[in-house]
């Protein structure tokens, strides 16, 4: 009974997590694409964002905007396609805690993606 309940909990949590991660990935890509159309494509976008301190590290518009959405897309694809591998590779005793930790990490990457897009959009205007 407990093993079946654990399987059901994993399936339910995996379905909800995959859906919400997919929505975050789509929103992240849409935001990055909108900002990419609205901002200039330069070799050193850090100098555009911070003219005084942005000269120490060179980063292009493409890598600045699309790195985090690419990480989210890779995570979403691996979550969807690797469902059974994730089920077998459970590291914590509680499935809910494991998905909560993954959700915190995914939210952090999503936040960075949106923050970078908004920063570039406000710097370009």
Secondary structure by P-SEA (a helix, b strand, c coil): caaaaaaaaaaaaaaaaaaaaaaaaaaaaaaaaaaaacccccccccccccccccccccccccccccaaaaaaaaaaaaaaaaaaaaaaacccccaaaaaaaaaaaaaaaaaaaaaaaaaaaaaac
